[in-house]
Amino acid sequence: MLAVLIGTAVIVGLICYLLYFRLEGMPSYWDGMVPLIMDALVVAVFLGVMAGS
């Protein structure tokens, strides 16, 4: 499950960063924030799993 979560975060991050360079203004800002938010969620899940162990 954690490997799938990391893989999804990587793919979404790559797609967002490729789109980032094609967008202008605020849409590029929000598109650049998506991978950062997704990575924060992945870290939160990892911390939750580690705390539960």
Secondary structure, 3 states (H helix, E strand, C coil): CHHHHHHHHHHHHHHHHHHHCCCCCHHHHHHHHHHHHHHHHHHHHHHHHHHHC
